[in-house]
């Protein structure tokens, strides 16, 4: 016959074990958590609509070696939207350096200063050179051995078209604690992007093991700052959620726990514009379940 103490100890152990995958063990105040996610969703939409958000992308224009004329006239080597001057000047690419030459009657600024000739720092160099002409703003991006113009229109119609972010209902079942099974040495992951010939490389410290709906699952996180960046796909991908996967971040909390909050699984920039370049999910991060939490696909007219 089991003693009262043994019975109590067994009940406590069962409670603790079951609590490992119980969302209430992670979310102490469900009401406060829902308000937090709703605020995160509002802030996310505001950032997308902001000057540096993804909704205002208006072009990804590749620069050829040598001199490239640019402007809104179809006769230019690089064609800008109609908002730009007909012939703005030229961009010269030589030996991995991009130089700007502006026509005399054209006003292009960098910061608060009007520019006429300028060597441009790309997005892999600091500080990156940002240029503006009216509603249009742009800078040079470097992808592998390619150089291009990332063009923004601060009055792009998509900014007003997206009035809310499609998302699953907030569900605490998709907030889970994960255990990191560290590798002896970090492993390098090379992931594809939509740009032909351009990949991105990340360091993976180990495997994240967790459960959703009593199913054992594994993700491979990439180290970023104090936390982890995850590129995921699941059984909802290409159906209810974006076909090229979703992003997530996780940072250990004050106690060292790694919490995966799939209510914050969000669409990559490519979901909002064909002019973005995004890393794709590695095959190891295709989950064999439908993650019915976080952002859904966005559809524009």
Secondary structure, DSSP 8 states (H G I E B T S, - for coil): ---HHHHHHHHHHHHHHHHTT-HHHH-S-HHHHHHHHHHHHHHHHHHHHSTTSGGGEEEEEE--SEEEEEESSTTSSEE--TTS-S--EEEEEETTEEEEEE-TT---EETTEE-SEEEE--TTSSS---EEETTEEEEEEEETTEEEEEEEETT-HHHHH--S--B----GGGEEEEEEEEEEEEEEEEEEBSSTT-EEEEEEEEEEEEEETTEEEEEE-EEETTEEEEEEB-TTBTTTB-TT-EEEEEE--TTS-EEEEGGG-EE-GGGT-TT---B---GGGB-SS----SB------
